[in-house]
Amino acid sequence: MLIVDTALRSRAAEGRPVQVAMFGAGYMARGITTQIVRYTPGLRLAVICNRTVEKAIGCYTAVGVARDDIREVTSPAELDQAIRDGKYAVTNDPAVAAAAALIEVTIEATGHVGYGALATTLSIQHRKPMVSMNAELDATCGPILKEMADEAGIILSGADGDQPVVQLNLWRYVKSLGLKPLLCGNIKGLQDRYRTPETQAAFAKQWGQTPEMVTSFADGTKISFEQAITANATGMTIAQRGMIGHEFRGHVDQMVTMYDIDQLRSLGGIVDYVVGAAPSPGVYVFAEAQDDIQKVYLNYGKLGEGPLYSFYTGWHLTALEVHLSVARVALLKDVPMEPIGAPRVEVIAMAKRPLKAGETIDGIGGFMTYGVCETAEIQMKDALLPMGLAEGCRLKRDIGKDEAISWSDVIAPANELPHQLRAKQDARYFPSLAPAMAT
């Protein structure tokens, strides 16, 4: 990212930092606030939008912003004036943050599908480029939101710091060497499909996160969303429902013999994950050389004799890196991550326990469901319920543990924005397969 720091220094030297609006004031938002306010002179976090204004104020004061320098605003004009006056702003109205004339780029840091859909569509409507940490929304409605952003002439991108963009950065690097990536992988320390907010409560408290967020990490839902959007950004697919998901306690370099290269080639590359490998919590890309000369130099560089070669990044630093994407988008018009067309991989809802007719499905990282990757073709053909739309759906029949839930099994909530976006996406990309959402 060396070109990014140069661009940021230039804006700082000119005395006109990029004015940023952020949606969310939770765990990730607090880290982003720290990075921008304290350590990134070329950016300015002008406003934080959150349902609870007090939490937004707390993000600022925690990093040393004086309370007198924070204004609560209720209109785009008030926000613009606060920026002119050199003040920081907070609001509970997403439209205010998106519509202000002086805001140059927005960040979506909530991870909530419904709220994220609102914040994203407002940013698009007001032609504000957005950097999103919301893999859940991207995996559910990303392709149609990308089309809407294209029509508005703006960038809608994933964010550095989360594993998908770390994988994309590495994937782009490998491609720039003239090699052919055949696998993008994500390294996990733990996976247990049946973890709940109760089992994860102590860990969540230790790190200041919500039990639901931590549960989505542990039960495999989060990594499914992450690998789905990685597939949709690269054109890759999965080898099987749920991905392969090796358990391996060695280094990822040692895994190059664990995949069938002919299968990888025939599928056009896959996304996958491993539990327990080092370096954790990093990512890996396996690639093949395209001629014998490359093979010689790869072997000389200690990457072995192939046919698969291992490249990895040993970390992802979440909130500490998001500002890099803001600069890439706002200053360089570089897109860290976006879908490249029709979805290739989806995340479908599976029953975490036996479910009963009449129950209403709780949210991501809850007690009732977990998400796994499935090909978009099968998800559409079998009318399987996307995990990102499961919350609030009422069950019409009993569902067995580990059974996939379909649209015909549920009554979906009416007039929800994510459902509307998804219906538009299905009709756009799979017109012959698009299911009628259960009502």
N, C-alpha and C positions, 0 to 999 in steps of 0.2 A: 504493500500500500504506500510505497514511497512517493508516488505522484500525488496521493491524497494529501499528505502533510504539506507539500509545496503549495497546493491549491488553497488549503486552509490558511497557511501563513500569508498568502497574498491577500485574501479577504480581510484578515485581521489587520494587516498593514494599511489597507485602504480605510480602515475604520468603519466597515460596513459588513459585520458578520451576518451569516445566513440566519434569518429569523425562522424559528422552528416552533411548531405546535405539537404537543404530545397528548394523546388520548390514553388515560390510565394513570394511576398513582399507586400501583401495587409494588410487588417485589422487584420486577424488572424495571419498572419506571423509576424507582428510587436509584438504581444503579445508573441508568441513563442520565438522570438529573445530575448525579455526581460527575460523570464524565464530561458532560457539556458545560456545566456551570463552572467547574473548577479547572478543567484541563484542556479545553478546546476553544481557544480564543476566536477561531474563525466561525464558530457557531454560537448562536444565542437561543436558549430555550425561553422563548417569549411568553408562552402560555402553557399551562397544564389543564386539561379538561378531564374532570372526573365527576361521577355522580355525587360523591361526597366532597365538597369543596375543602373541608378541613384536611382531608388526606392530601389533596393537591398542595395546600399551603405547607403541610408538613414535609413534603418532598423538597421544597425550597429551603425552609428554615433548617432542615437537617444538614444542609451543605453550606450554611452560613449566610444565607440571604436574610437580611433584616426584615422583620414583619412589616415595617413601614414602607418597604420597597415592593410590597406585593399588593396588587389591587384585584378585587373581585369585579369582573366585568360581565355585562349582560347583553351586549350588542357588539357587532363587528366594529362599529365606530369607536366604542369605548376601548376595545382591544388595540386598535390602531393608535389611539391617543396614548395609551399606556406605553406602547413601544416607542413612540416619539419622545415621551417623557423619560425614557430610560428605566421604566418600571417593569417588573415581572407581573404576570397576570394569571388569574385562575378563573375558571368558569365551570358550570355544570351543564352547559348547553353545547353539544358538539357542533351545531350550526355556527355558533359564534367563532369557534376556533378555525373552522374550515373556510368561513366566508371573509374573514378580515383581509383587507387588501395587502397589508404588509407581510403577511405570513407567506413564506416561500416554499415550505415543505412541511409535511406532517409525519408523525410517527404513530403507529397503532401498537400499543403495548398492553392491551387488556387480555388477549387470548380468549375472549368470549365471542362466540360466533354471532350472536344477535347484535350486541353492541358494536362489535367490529364491523359488521355489515353496514350498520348505520353510519359509523364514522368514515368508512371507506367510500361509500356511495356519496356522502356529502363532500368529501375531498375531491372526488372525481367531478361532481357537479360544479364545484367552484374552481376546477382546474388547478388543484394543488397536488403536486407530486407527493407520493406517500411511500414511506418505508415501513413495512409491516413485520411484526414478530408473531403474527397470528397464523400459525400453520394450520390451525383447526379450520379457520375460515377459508384459507387458500386451498386446502384439500377438498373443501365442500363446494366452493363457488369460484375458485380462482380463475379458471379459463374465461368465464363470462365477465368477471370483473376486469380482467386484463383487456378484453375487447372493449369494454366501456371506457377504460382508461385510454386506450389507443384512439378511440373516437374523440375523446376530449383533448388529445394531444399531450398527455402527461405520462410519466412513468409511475407504475405501481410495482413495487419490488419487495422481495424478501430482504432480511437483514443479516448483515455480518454478525457473528457471535453465536447464532444458532447453528446446529449441525448442518441443516440443508445448504446454507450459503457457504459454510466452510467446505462442504463437499463440492459445491459448484466452483469455488475458487480453485480447488485442487484439480477438479475435472477440466477446467479451462486451462490450467497450467499443463496438465498432461497432454491435452490436445495440442497446445502450442509447441510441444516437443515433436509433434508429428506422430505420436503414438495413438493407438485406438483404445479408449477406455471401454472396458467390458463389465465393470462392476463398480458401483458406488456403495460404500458400506459405512455403517454407523456402529460405534462401540458402546456397549452398555455394561454396567456393573451388576445389574439385577433385573430379572423379569419374573413376575408371578401374576398370572391373569386374574387372580382372585383377591388381590389386595383391595382394601376399602379405606375410606376416610378414617375409620376407627384404627385400623392397623398402622396407618401412616401418620397419625396425629402427633406423636412425639417428635418424629423427624421434622414434620412441618413446623412445629413450634420452635425447634432448635434453629431453623433457618429463616424464620419469619415469613413462611409461605403458607398458602391455604392447604388444608388436607386434601382437597380435591385436586389441586395442581400436582401435588406430590404423588397422589394415587395414580394419576394419568401417566406419570413417568414410570411407576412401578408395574402397572398392569399391562404395559405395552401399547397403550392407546397413543401416547405422545409420539413414540418412535414410528408408529404406523402412519400418523399424519405427516411426520417429517420425511419419511421415505417415499410416501405418495407424492408429495410436492417435488421431491428430488427427481422422481421418475417423470413427472409431468414437465419438468424443466429441461430434461435431457433426452426425452424420447425413449427411455428405458422402460422395462416392465418388471414383473416378478416371476420367480420360478414356480411358485405355488401359492395358494391362499395362505396368508400369514407370513410369507417369506420363508426362507430356509432357517435362519436363526441358529447358526451353530453355537454350541457352548465350547469354549476353547480357552485354556489358561496360559497359553504362550503368547508370543508376539505376532501381530498380524502378518509380518513378513513370512512367517511359517505357514500361513494359510493358503498360499498360492497353489498348493497341490490339492486343496480340498474342494475345488470347484471343477466341474466338467467344462473345459473350454469350448468344446463343440456345442454344448447346450447354450453357453453364454453367447456364442456367435450366432446361433440359430435364432435366439430370442432378440438379438440386437442389443444385448447388454441388460443387466438386471440391477435392481437395488436390493440390498440385504442388510443384515445386522449380525453381530456376534455378541455373545454374553461372556464376559470374563477376560477378554483378551487385553493385552497392552499394545499401545499406550492408551490408557483410559483417562478421561472420556473423549477420545479423539474420533477421527474418521479415516477411511482409507479408500483408495481407488486402485483397482487392479486393471492393468492395461497390457496389450500385446504390441510387439514391434511390427512394423510393416515391411521391413526388409532386413537382410543379413547384416548390412553395415550398422544399422541401429542396434542390432543384437550384440555386435562386437563392443560398441561403446557402452551399452548398458551393463554388460558383463565386466568391462574395465572399471566402471563406476560402482562395482560391488553390488549390483542388483540381481546378480545371478544369470543363469542361462535361459530362463523363460520356461515355457512360452508365456506365462503370466509374470508381470513385474509389479511389485508392490510400492505404492506411494502412500504416505500417510501424513496427517497433521495430528500432533499428539494432544491437542487441547481445543476446546471451544470456550470462549470467555463471556458468553451471553451479553449482558448489559454493557460490559466494558468495551465492546467492539461495535455496537450499533451506530455510534456517531460516524464510523468510517463509511457505512452505507449512506448515511445522510449526505456526507460530502460527495461520495461517488455520484449520487443521483442529482444533487442540487448544483454541483460545480462542474462535473465531468460528463454528465448525461450517460453515465455507465450504469447498466442494469445488473445488479448483483444476482437477481434471480426472478424469473417469471415463467409462467406456463408457455409452451411453444405451440399450442393448438388444442385439439381435443384432448380431454383427460385420458391418460393411459392407465393410471392406477387410482383406485378409490379406497376409502376406509369404510368398512361396513360394521354395523352394530351386531354384537354377539351377546348372548345372555350370560351374565356372570354367575347367576344362580337361577333356580327354577322361578319363572315369572308367572303371575296369575292374570287372567283376564280381568280387566277393570283397573289394573295398576297403571299409574302414569310414570313413564320412564324419567329418572332423574338425569342430572347433567353428566358431562364428561368428568371422569375421575370419581364417579359415584359408586353406589352399592349394587347397581343393577346390570350394567353393561360394560363391555370393553370393546375396543376397536381393533380390527385386523385389516391388512391390505388384501384387496382382491382386484383383479383386472377390471377396468371400466366396462369392458364388453360383457363380462359375466354379471357384474353388478346391475347393469341395465337389463340384460336379457332375463335375469331371474328377479328383477324388481326388488333388489335387496335395499334395506333401509340404510342410508348414509349415516355414519356415526355422528357427523356434525349436525344432523337434523333430528336426532333421536330424542333429545330433551323435550319434554312436554307432550310426547306422543302417548296416547292411551291405548293399552293393549286390548284387542278384540278376542284373543284366545290365549290359552296357556302356552308358554314357551319353555322348552327344556333347557337345562344348563348346557352352555356351549353351542346352542343352536343359533344359526343366523336368523335375524329378524327381517321380515319382508314388509313392503308397503301394505300388502293385503292383511298383515297382522295388526295394523295400528290405525287409529284415527288421529290424524295430524292436527296440530293447532292451526286455527284459521288466521289468515292475513299476516303471517309472520314474514318479515323481509327476507331472511335467508331461504325460506321455502319458495318465495316468489322468484328469487334469483336462481335457485337451483332448477325450478321448473323451466325458466328461460334457457338455462344452460343445457338441460336435457333436450329440449326441443331444438336447440341450435345444432348440437353435435350428434344426437342420436334420435332423429325425428321418427324413425320407424320403431324404435324401442322405448321411447319415453313413456313411463307409466303415468297413469292418472293417480295423483297423490290421494291417499285414503282420506275420506272426510266423514 
